[in-house]
């Protein structure tokens, strides 16, 4: 009789522990799903801003071409960098292409400095503001993504969350950044 | 960032609960003292009713009431692209679900505020005085501070705190008045043993009804100040450039008078306390911390992360601001370089924006003067105030000669590439924005379709 009730107690205890573990696992899983969705959303935001940039660039090149017909090198560089960025696939590739595009745009604006009529053109000024702002937005969206990617990565790697993470295949996220690379180059301005 | 919000929510819950405890105690003791044994229950019911009424007033009422008819114009992207861009940038940096609406208020004193409890109603307001005093970095810092308020859900929190404070004050008043009206007499009719307890409860109730509102006020203002610091920390984290906000705060606090539509109800919503003389007051009852201290903390930050703000805050004030758990989760961040762009909006641009949105038609004279034609103006011409030239007011033309009884199509020929305004046949002003590229526009007054013709190719 006594053995049976002790056995019952142990059973209840075990079931209680199991319930607690399951509840914790569910809560952790939901939390991870939420984080991952927020990360996806942040990534999509970066995408939106990058696309906006790609769409603005041909317009800008045309406007500058109207005043600075001889700067062919710079125009080609910008167009090439843009096309590479549009066709990039992985996060790392894209980040690198984006940095090259930023460098190319810098030299384009440096070229525009030499043409005062261009600088007074309303169209050009509007485009310049839009591009500057789009660059800012890309960097802010990137900043937000990276910050939260780090939190997410830390979460799925620490004990005990890592058990749930591994069980349901939550994988580590890449950061949107590039180590070294062409953005350190000083923009070349040629007046040939 | 989500960690920080959760920690904030927990702390808010604790503070609100503390005020709730004061409310409940007040209700119970007051009820016991007035109605005798078992009266505490009645007191509690009264307390709950008061709380519900306050909640209804604050959360049911329109937010526009609080603004007190500030007369702000909601901006569209074309009105001020740079300001819009900055608001969007901050939205991306903070991860808000929607871009807040932008309100422009025609007022020379620089200030900014944020309100909106739900994402659909998020709004950030700036005065025109702010726009032409700050450069891009500083404006970004200010908008980041306001965005921080929205992200940390400060508006909701302060409203709740105000509700609790109001309830405690009202309840204390009720108890005080009821006791004076002879509630005490009833307690003396109790048995002697109960009378002793009654007396103690009476004293407690009296003390609470005096100290309760005071304590609640202290809590309320201390919450408000803490939230301002937190918004500063958020701003530094979003922009990665605390110096922007620091120099903006300096410029704002140096301005002379407060905006004209400020009152005690909406004062906490501004970035710098508009009612304090030099904004340096550090009394227990001020809604904002002294500006000098905020600037000092921002300038002594080593990096741009929350942890850096916390370190600077600790060394300036000696206490903690952000919970240890949030700090552990937040990553380290470096500061960025300054950008070199000037003021966002000129004086005349701000005026033009407000007039545009109020239905004025803009007419340019050859002498350089721009004249706003008010909506009710009846004649077809207006005289330039500077040179006296009679200027025709741009209006629509009929495409074909008029035929009785049949409504004819109207046409307007564009002249410039930027903002353009003209008068429809019905007299209402019609606006065409710089980014308009369609063929026709509808008159907001009579609803008629008006063709928009562009003469030849327009190269800006």
Interface residues (C-beta under 8 A of the other chain):
Chain A: X35 X38 X42 X45 X49 X121 X122 X123 X126 X129 X130 X133 X136 X137 X140 X141 X143 X144 X147 X148 X150 X151 X154
Chain B: X1 X2 X3 X81 X82 X85 X86 X88 X89 X90 X92 X93 X94 X95 X238 X240 X329 X330 X331 X333 X417 X418 X434 X460
